[in-house]
Amino acid sequence: MIYPKRLIEVDLPIKRISAHARREKSIRHGHISTLHIWWARRPLAACRAVICASLWIDPVDSLCPQRFRDQAVEIITKFAQKAAADGCCSPENWSKWKILVKPENKLDSQNPKHLNSLRYLLLDFIADFANWDNSTQSDYLETARALTQAAHEALGGEVGTRPLVVDPFAGGGSIPLEALRVGADAFASDLNPVAVLLNKVVLEYIPKYGQRLADEVRKWGQWVKEEAEKELGEFYPKDEDGSTPIAYLWARTIISEAPDDGTGIPVEVPLMRSLWLAKKAGRYRALRWVRDASGIVQTETLEVTYADGITRNVRRPLLEIFEPKSEKEVEKGTVARGSGTCPVTGFTTPVVSTRRQLKIRKGGANDARLFCVVLLKPSTQGRFYRLPSLQDLEANEKAVTALREFTSLDLIPNEPLPPQGSLGFRVQLYGMEHWGDLFTPRQLLALVTLTRLVKTLTPSPSPIGEGDMIVGDGDRIGDRIGDRIGNRIGDRIGNRIGNETSPLLLREKGSGDEGNLSALVGAKRQIPRVLLEKARELRKQQTPAEEILWECLRDRRLLNLKFRRQHNIGQYIADFYCHELKLVIELDGGIHQQTALRDQDRDRWMQEHSIQVLRFKNEQIFTNLENILAEIAHLLSPSETPSETPSHIQSPSPVGEGLGVREKDLANAIQTCLSLAVDRQANTLTSLSRWHTSRENNEGLFARQAIPMVWDFSEANPFSGASGDLDGALAWIFDVCKSNAHLEGIEGQTEQTSATNLFYLPDDAAQFICTDPPYYDAVPYADLSDFFYVWLKRTLPPNLSANFSNKLTPKDDECIVDEVKGKDKAFFERTMGKAMAEGRRIVAPNGIGLIVFAHKSTAGWEAQLQAMIDAGWIFTGSWTIDTEMGSRLRAMNSAALASSVHLVCRPRSNNEIGDWRNILQELPLRIKEWMPRLTEQGVVGADAIFACLGPALEIFSRYSSVEKASGEIVPLREYLEYVWAAISKEALSTIFKDADTSNFEEDARLTAMWLWTLSAGEPSPPAPLPDGEGGEDDDDDENTSKKPKITGFSLEYDTARKIAQGLGAHLENLTHLVEVKGDKARLLPVKERAAYLFGKEGIIPDIPKKKAKGDKQLTLIGVLDELPEDEHGEVKISRIGETICDKVHQAMLLFNSGRSEALKRFLVDEAIGKDIKFWQLAQSFSALYPAGTDEKRWVDGLLARKKGLGL
């Protein structure tokens, strides 16, 4: 069956969306990226835009229901009236809204000519809604939600329900959050319990409690901070003048292996990458070695006990702080790629010895050298630096002693790090084997204290109003039960649950069973109608036994746990289900009676999906209800073994007393948010944090997606009032809760499960699957998240600790390439294929899918495409959204093929076989239809390639397989070769608008297409990097050297090969134009072609790596200087390029060298400039070479000479 197209299948304003997505990288306050670190989190702008475009119908499509057109016109006109009045939109769209509101411009949904305008107004709205500033504006939210609802109901959705958006790789929660924002239901799942917890906060807690949660987090966060400061303040003493240390700067040390210089005392070398402390415009602070008059570095002799238990006499080089006037005054650091250079002797201890020494000291954090303290002074702006004092050292030693009192408790994370060689990890090489090894004793003491305070805290939320909370309503409940089973038993049950605080915790006024099913995904979950109707029928026909048990379970009457009745789980309908504990209660008998065999199959299925089942007979409810409730209560009651607390530590104040009759779920939400604050502190309180010299602040561990070695690290003071402290951690979380409070009342659902087994969802349950899956070996999510997991398992409230009961996060089913774990490329692709198939299962026939893919390898995304086709998906579109800053991922003169490719797809409902000949006939027509339209919108280069990829793939993927006339099945890889060829040819016709491309040789065609592929509009300015992205590591590989600067224009080799093949060019014959090294191909800069272009008799002279003193420099000028001269002393060009491209490059080089006469003779006398194709190619190169490059300047200068030469 054919369904109406969605907007994303026909168009998308990717340039404007990309601009908002890039800008979002610099937005901090209130953004979910500041709630907690998660790696490669999708920008909200891009997610919001593609979700809207995927859920909303294209009004131009002939199958679009008229109902949606009518409602869309009404909704967008209403928005236009508000936008035109208050200007809450971009300047470019404001004029459109003003025009629309004029009576004579009123849209007519019945007029076909107006539908195209409606389409682009919807796209304009999406472009503006992608702006972070508009994401919480009521006008935008109301409009987006109304359009989402209108589209859902027009497509057959039940009135009052919302479309279900599923993200099976939910990660940091961007996609499900935006689904809620635009008015859909959201189901977020992930295998990783840390990701599940983050989604629970964003999708369940914040929408449920809104601003109230933010206020409570601030209140109880302040209490935790005050209590922690009472216990830990002595370990972070202030200076006598009131100055507050905000950071302690440490360096790991090694013993220099220099030969004995006669003193018999070795030198202790502090491993410091740099001696800079502050390095920004107008403010330089740095360290330098203390030297005597003769320049010898001074030392002090100390007796030091190291972490290996050995006490040594060592000479410690002395440092002092100074204000350099220039960068040249600051010496280099002492460590480079793991090798430590002694500042006293100059001897370099190799990295092998560095590793050996630090390995036996578990990384060297526990005996590191404190070399500087950073201060804030009262009533004085800026940071101040001083050398360590005796007070600093004593405070640290006191912390070491205090930590010993906690060693017998399970508060220090002793879980193992991943095996050595694991993806993204280097620290195991230096003896760090357990997660606790990443911290200094004082850091551990601080984190253990915060963990214990949060763990034992039982916050009692402030009342929300008189009469809103009803507590101890056991008498009324007992009366209702008594009506059914007798007053005596009813009274006993009423007394039990009304007077004992353990079973009865809370009932919110007005809540009832109507809200229980809806709470699953925020509103009624869209499920197959047959199952929905069956559940409703069973709910109406409850047996007397079920009615009685429901009276005891409903409204959170048992242990404050929420039960649902007649609840859909997979293909089954459970009598009663508790989502929090994954517990099913079944009553056998009555209209629900089934055979014993059926019950066994049902129970087995539940157990396979980690759902516990309790079965009772109906008769037991009538005769033994009290004991049944006691049995359930006993089973569900969390058993907690109190940890013994050191005697000098005070227990938390009794603020939590009485919580048994207060809002336990809100308390859990508060405690969870405070646990995330502890995680934020762990990120900065680690021996792998840095001091950022240009920003003068603490930089956390996860400046990038790895855990590398850090030689000199920064220890933040959690009570300093500066970056990296506890106040900041709490403030970030408060801001996220506050900024997303507008979602209140729109809850989502979060589950921990593998994307290959979404058993919570029945077939055809979702209207949209939107996900950003992992990319081969790009990010080791499970291993990295263990850093936080080991702290969360020690801080979370008991009822949320079920997902944190294992030692570490699940690894066996993680979809990743990690050879150390035995997971190769085949494993990844097999697992991804299963996930794509499971996604296909849960999407309704008229639903849609969108998969975000950003792997740099074309082989990588080809495998992704194949997995989706095999799973039963049809591609209907593809768009690239540049979500990264131009100064980072899209490096200058390198391809942007690693941008986020959004693959749009639909479920395939047939198993037809495609004819290869018909597909090849249709392919160029489809590309020709798309390419000009993309060019008009400014979509060029790699963006255009991938925008054409989706429509091209639709032709192929609409069939279960494609066969040649011989019966041979055509693999996707072969088809993609034709796709690249078609795109390349169409792109060339766009590049050379007024020229016949057949007139240009292969080098010109390849150069033009290569540069076009790299083109992507204006570069983006740099912005601060969010946690978990960017940054550098301390690579310690002794076998590598500093990488030279790469010039030229780089593409992945496979991409270059496809482009060349599509153009009929052969890279092996173009070595004078393209250099291939490994998996990269480089279009040579024109100046590197000088020797080839001007070499005598075509022989390329050897270019020596080092020129001897007095030798002529073999640069461009040198090459030209070696050419013969005429009688006037001008260079004589003895060799004219064989191709037009060669001739243009020769002319560019002559222009740059200032050889004006030679250039004139080349163009005029040799008649090169009289060939119109020469100037056509030069003009095209001018449009294609990136701004700011030499080539762009040279070719523009050449074109400027044309008129003056009379050509």
Buried (B, 14 or more C-beta within 10 A) or exposed (E): EEBBBBBBBBBBBBBBBBBBBBBBBBBEEBBBBBBBBBBBBBBBBBBBBBBBBBBBBBBBBEEBBEBBBBBBBBBBBBBBBBBBEEEBBBEEBBEBBBEBBEEEBEBEBEEEEBBEBBBEBBBBBBBBBBBBEBBBBEBBBBBBBBBBBBBBBBBEBEEEBBBBBBBBBBBBBBBBBBBBBBBBBBBBBBBBBBBBBBBBBBBBBBBBBBBBBBBBBBBBBEBBBEBBBEBBEEBBBBBEEEBBBBBBBBBBBBBBBBEEEEEEBBBBBBBBBBBBBBBEEEEBBBBBBBBEEEEEBBBEEEEBEBBBEEEBEBBBBBBEBBEBEEEEEBEEBBBBBBBBBBBBBEBBBBBEBBBBBBBBBBBBBBBBBBBBBBBBBEEEEEBBBBBBBEBBEEBBEBBBEBBEBBEEBEBBBBBEBBEEEBBBBBBBBBBBBBBBBBBBBBBBBBBBBBBBBBBBBBBBBEEEEEEEBBBBBBEEBBEBBBEBBEEEBBBBBBEBBBEEBEBBBBBBEEBEBEBBBBBBBBBBBBBBEEBBEBBEEBBEEBBEBBBBBBBBBBBBBBBBBBBBBBBBBBEBBBBBBBBBBBBBBBBBBEEBEEEEEEBEEBBEBBEEBEBBBBBBBBEBBBEBBEEBBEBBBEEBEEEEEEBEBEEEBEEBEEBBEEBBBBBBBBBBBBBBBBBBBBBBBBBBBBBBBBBBBEEBBBBBBBBBBBBBBBBBBBBBBBBBEBBBBBBBBBBBBBBBBBBBBBBBEBBBBBBBBBBBBBBBBBBBBBBBBBBBBBBBBBBBBBBBBBBBBBBBBBBBBEBBBBBBEEEBBBBEBBBBBBEBBEBEBEBBBEBBBBBBBBBBBBBBEBBBBBBBBBBBBBBBBBBBBBBBBBBBBBBBBBBBBBBBBBBBBBEBBBBBBBBBBBBBBBBBEEEEEBBBEEBBEBBBEBBBEBBEEBBEBEBBBBBBBBBBBBBBBBBBBBBBBBBEEEEEEBEBEEBBEBBBBBBBBBBBBBBBEEBEBEBBBBBBBBBBBBBBBBBBBEBBEEBEBBBBBBBEBBEBEBEEEEEEEEBBBBBBBBBBBBBBBBBEBEBEEBEBBBBBEEEBBBBBBBBBBBBBBBBEEEEBBEEEEEEEEEEEEBEBBBBBBBBEEEEEEBBEBEBEBEBBBBBBBBBBBBBBBEBBBBBBBBBBEEEBBEBEBBBBBBBBBBEBBBEEBBBBBBBBBBBEBBEEEEB
